[in-house]
Amino acid sequence: MYTVPDGLGKKGQVKGQLGGWFRSAKGDWFAVVGYDIRYADR
């Protein structure tokens, strides 16, 4: 298993697919989204 010690960058835009919206008991909205994470081997 390979880990990324610096974490994943979360800036930028990617293509994804919205699976749905769900409301929490507190009234917050959450989206279920699928998208590919690109990586490069060393």
Biopython code that builds the backbone (N, CA, C, O; Angstrom):
import numpy as np
from Bio.PDB.StructureBuilder import StructureBuilder

atoms = [
    (1, "MET", "N", (0.849, -1.174, 0.000)),
    (1, "MET", "CA", (0.000, 0.000, 0.000)),
    (1, "MET", "C", (0.894, 1.236, 0.000)),
    (1, "MET", "O", (1.883, 1.298, 0.729)),
    (2, "TYR", "N", (0.540, 2.204, -0.814)),
    (2, "TYR", "CA", (1.295, 3.455, -0.909)),
    (2, "TYR", "C", (0.514, 4.565, -0.238)),
    (2, "TYR", "O", (-0.683, 4.714, -0.481)),
    (3, "THR", "N", (1.166, 5.339, 0.595)),
    (3, "THR", "CA", (0.516, 6.477, 1.246)),
    (3, "THR", "C", (1.123, 7.776, 0.744)),
    (3, "THR", "O", (2.246, 7.795, 0.241)),
    (4, "VAL", "N", (0.377, 8.853, 0.883)),
    (4, "VAL", "CA", (0.836, 10.182, 0.490)),
    (4, "VAL", "C", (1.040, 10.979, 1.770)),
    (4, "VAL", "O", (0.067, 11.451, 2.359)),
    (5, "PRO", "N", (2.296, 11.141, 2.218)),
    (5, "PRO", "CA", (2.525, 11.814, 3.500)),
    (5, "PRO", "C", (2.057, 13.263, 3.541)),
    (5, "PRO", "O", (1.713, 13.768, 4.610)),
    (6, "ASP", "N", (2.038, 13.934, 2.403)),
    (6, "ASP", "CA", (1.611, 15.337, 2.362)),
    (6, "ASP", "C", (0.109, 15.483, 2.199)),
    (6, "ASP", "O", (-0.399, 16.604, 2.216)),
    (7, "GLY", "N", (-0.614, 14.389, 2.042)),
    (7, "GLY", "CA", (-2.058, 14.450, 1.842)),
    (7, "GLY", "C", (-2.406, 14.679, 0.387)),
    (7, "GLY", "O", (-1.545, 14.609, -0.490)),
    (8, "LEU", "N", (-3.667, 14.950, 0.141)),
    (8, "LEU", "CA", (-4.147, 15.193, -1.213)),
    (8, "LEU", "C", (-4.441, 16.669, -1.401)),
    (8, "LEU", "O", (-4.981, 17.323, -0.509)),
    (9, "GLY", "N", (-4.086, 17.189, -2.564)),
    (9, "GLY", "CA", (-4.430, 18.562, -2.889)),
    (9, "GLY", "C", (-5.910, 18.646, -3.238)),
    (9, "GLY", "O", (-6.411, 17.812, -3.992)),
    (10, "LYS", "N", (-6.612, 19.628, -2.708)),
    (10, "LYS", "CA", (-8.049, 19.744, -2.938)),
    (10, "LYS", "C", (-8.406, 20.996, -3.724)),
    (10, "LYS", "O", (-9.555, 21.436, -3.701)),
    (11, "LYS", "N", (-7.432, 21.571, -4.421)),
    (11, "LYS", "CA", (-7.714, 22.748, -5.244)),
    (11, "LYS", "C", (-7.882, 22.315, -6.688)),
    (11, "LYS", "O", (-7.325, 21.302, -7.112)),
    (12, "GLY", "N", (-8.643, 23.075, -7.431)),
    (12, "GLY", "CA", (-8.833, 22.785, -8.840)),
    (12, "GLY", "C", (-10.213, 22.220, -9.116)),
    (12, "GLY", "O", (-11.052, 22.121, -8.221)),
    (13, "GLN", "N", (-10.432, 21.855, -10.357)),
    (13, "GLN", "CA", (-11.715, 21.320, -10.779)),
    (13, "GLN", "C", (-11.508, 19.978, -11.449)),
    (13, "GLN", "O", (-10.524, 19.771, -12.159)),
    (14, "VAL", "N", (-12.432, 19.075, -11.220)),
    (14, "VAL", "CA", (-12.407, 17.759, -11.850)),
    (14, "VAL", "C", (-13.820, 17.405, -12.298)),
    (14, "VAL", "O", (-14.801, 17.944, -11.785)),
    (15, "LYS", "N", (-13.910, 16.502, -13.251)),
    (15, "LYS", "CA", (-15.221, 16.005, -13.668)),
    (15, "LYS", "C", (-15.692, 14.993, -12.643)),
    (15, "LYS", "O", (-14.907, 14.173, -12.167)),
    (16, "GLY", "N", (-16.954, 15.046, -12.307)),
    (16, "GLY", "CA", (-17.507, 14.118, -11.339)),
    (16, "GLY", "C", (-18.963, 13.834, -11.636)),
    (16, "GLY", "O", (-19.552, 14.409, -12.552)),
    (17, "GLN", "N", (-19.529, 12.948, -10.855)),
    (17, "GLN", "CA", (-20.932, 12.583, -11.018)),
    (17, "GLN", "C", (-21.638, 12.744, -9.689)),
    (17, "GLN", "O", (-21.252, 12.136, -8.691)),
    (18, "LEU", "N", (-22.679, 13.571, -9.679)),
    (18, "LEU", "CA", (-23.465, 13.810, -8.480)),
    (18, "LEU", "C", (-24.399, 12.631, -8.258)),
    (18, "LEU", "O", (-25.221, 12.307, -9.115)),
    (19, "GLY", "N", (-24.267, 11.993, -7.104)),
    (19, "GLY", "CA", (-25.101, 10.845, -6.781)),
    (19, "GLY", "C", (-26.391, 11.225, -6.077)),
    (19, "GLY", "O", (-27.380, 10.496, -6.157)),
    (20, "GLY", "N", (-26.392, 12.357, -5.389)),
    (20, "GLY", "CA", (-27.598, 12.791, -4.707)),
    (20, "GLY", "C", (-27.306, 13.776, -3.601)),
    (20, "GLY", "O", (-26.159, 13.950, -3.190)),
    (21, "TRP", "N", (-28.353, 14.420, -3.123)),
    (21, "TRP", "CA", (-28.278, 15.358, -2.003)),
    (21, "TRP", "C", (-29.023, 14.754, -0.819)),
    (21, "TRP", "O", (-30.078, 14.143, -0.985)),
    (22, "PHE", "N", (-28.466, 14.930, 0.374)),
    (22, "PHE", "CA", (-29.096, 14.410, 1.577)),
    (22, "PHE", "C", (-29.047, 15.461, 2.673)),
    (22, "PHE", "O", (-28.039, 16.150, 2.828)),
    (23, "ARG", "N", (-30.114, 15.586, 3.425)),
    (23, "ARG", "CA", (-30.194, 16.570, 4.499)),
    (23, "ARG", "C", (-29.982, 15.871, 5.831)),
    (23, "ARG", "O", (-30.567, 14.818, 6.089)),
    (24, "SER", "N", (-29.134, 16.466, 6.684)),
    (24, "SER", "CA", (-28.859, 15.888, 7.997)),
    (24, "SER", "C", (-29.968, 16.261, 8.980)),
    (24, "SER", "O", (-30.823, 17.096, 8.682)),
    (25, "ALA", "N", (-29.943, 15.643, 10.135)),
    (25, "ALA", "CA", (-30.924, 15.939, 11.183)),
    (25, "ALA", "C", (-30.800, 17.392, 11.659)),
    (25, "ALA", "O", (-31.768, 17.965, 12.158)),
    (26, "LYS", "N", (-29.610, 17.985, 11.506)),
    (26, "LYS", "CA", (-29.389, 19.377, 11.913)),
    (26, "LYS", "C", (-29.755, 20.375, 10.814)),
    (26, "LYS", "O", (-29.693, 21.586, 11.030)),
    (27, "GLY", "N", (-30.134, 19.874, 9.640)),
    (27, "GLY", "CA", (-30.530, 20.762, 8.551)),
    (27, "GLY", "C", (-29.437, 21.046, 7.537)),
    (27, "GLY", "O", (-29.676, 21.765, 6.566)),
    (28, "ASP", "N", (-28.238, 20.500, 7.737)),
    (28, "ASP", "CA", (-27.157, 20.691, 6.764)),
    (28, "ASP", "C", (-27.386, 19.803, 5.544)),
    (28, "ASP", "O", (-27.992, 18.737, 5.648)),
    (29, "TRP", "N", (-26.894, 20.251, 4.387)),
    (29, "TRP", "CA", (-27.005, 19.463, 3.163)),
    (29, "TRP", "C", (-25.668, 18.838, 2.828)),
    (29, "TRP", "O", (-24.625, 19.479, 2.964)),
    (30, "PHE", "N", (-25.691, 17.590, 2.390)),
    (30, "PHE", "CA", (-24.493, 16.859, 1.988)),
    (30, "PHE", "C", (-24.719, 16.286, 0.598)),
    (30, "PHE", "O", (-25.816, 15.833, 0.273)),
    (31, "ALA", "N", (-23.678, 16.308, -0.215)),
    (31, "ALA", "CA", (-23.744, 15.745, -1.561)),
    (31, "ALA", "C", (-22.892, 14.485, -1.619)),
    (31, "ALA", "O", (-21.817, 14.424, -1.021)),
    (32, "VAL", "N", (-23.372, 13.493, -2.333)),
    (32, "VAL", "CA", (-22.592, 12.286, -2.613)),
    (32, "VAL", "C", (-22.084, 12.438, -4.038)),
    (32, "VAL", "O", (-22.866, 12.490, -4.987)),
    (33, "VAL", "N", (-20.745, 12.509, -4.178)),
    (33, "VAL", "CA", (-20.130, 12.775, -5.468)),
    (33, "VAL", "C", (-19.047, 11.735, -5.738)),
    (33, "VAL", "O", (-18.265, 11.401, -4.848)),
    (34, "GLY", "N", (-19.005, 11.229, -6.956)),
    (34, "GLY", "CA", (-17.945, 10.308, -7.364)),
    (34, "GLY", "C", (-17.018, 11.002, -8.344)),
    (34, "GLY", "O", (-17.472, 11.724, -9.232)),
    (35, "TYR", "N", (-15.718, 10.783, -8.186)),
    (35, "TYR", "CA", (-14.741, 11.348, -9.130)),
    (35, "TYR", "C", (-13.462, 10.545, -9.058)),
    (35, "TYR", "O", (-13.199, 9.874, -8.059)),
    (36, "ASP", "N", (-12.662, 10.610, -10.111)),
    (36, "ASP", "CA", (-11.389, 9.908, -10.171)),
    (36, "ASP", "C", (-10.306, 10.720, -9.486)),
    (36, "ASP", "O", (-10.295, 11.948, -9.564)),
    (37, "ILE", "N", (-9.406, 10.036, -8.822)),
    (37, "ILE", "CA", (-8.224, 10.661, -8.233)),
    (37, "ILE", "C", (-7.026, 10.212, -9.047)),
    (37, "ILE", "O", (-6.700, 9.026, -9.086)),
    (38, "ARG", "N", (-6.382, 11.151, -9.687)),
    (38, "ARG", "CA", (-5.209, 10.822, -10.506)),
    (38, "ARG", "C", (-3.970, 10.739, -9.625)),
    (38, "ARG", "O", (-3.829, 11.488, -8.658)),
    (39, "TYR", "N", (-3.092, 9.836, -9.964)),
    (39, "TYR", "CA", (-1.848, 9.683, -9.219)),
    (39, "TYR", "C", (-0.752, 9.260, -10.177)),
    (39, "TYR", "O", (-1.016, 8.841, -11.304)),
    (40, "ALA", "N", (0.466, 9.375, -9.716)),
    (40, "ALA", "CA", (1.613, 8.949, -10.508)),
    (40, "ALA", "C", (2.498, 8.062, -9.644)),
    (40, "ALA", "O", (2.745, 8.357, -8.474)),
    (41, "ASP", "N", (2.965, 6.980, -10.232)),
    (41, "ASP", "CA", (3.899, 6.117, -9.511)),
    (41, "ASP", "C", (5.257, 6.795, -9.457)),
    (41, "ASP", "O", (5.601, 7.615, -10.308)),
    (42, "ARG", "N", (6.007, 6.436, -8.449)),
    (42, "ARG", "CA", (7.348, 7.021, -8.326)),
    (42, "ARG", "C", (8.249, 6.579, -9.424)),
    (42, "ARG", "O", (9.412, 6.979, -9.468)),
]
sb = StructureBuilder()
sb.init_structure("model")
sb.init_model(0)
sb.init_chain("A")
sb.init_seg("    ")
for serial, (resi, resn, name, xyz) in enumerate(atoms, 1):
    if name == "N":
        sb.init_residue(resn, " ", resi, " ")
    sb.init_atom(name, np.array(xyz, "f"), 0.0, 1.0, " ", f" {name:<3s}", serial, name[0])
structure = sb.get_structure()
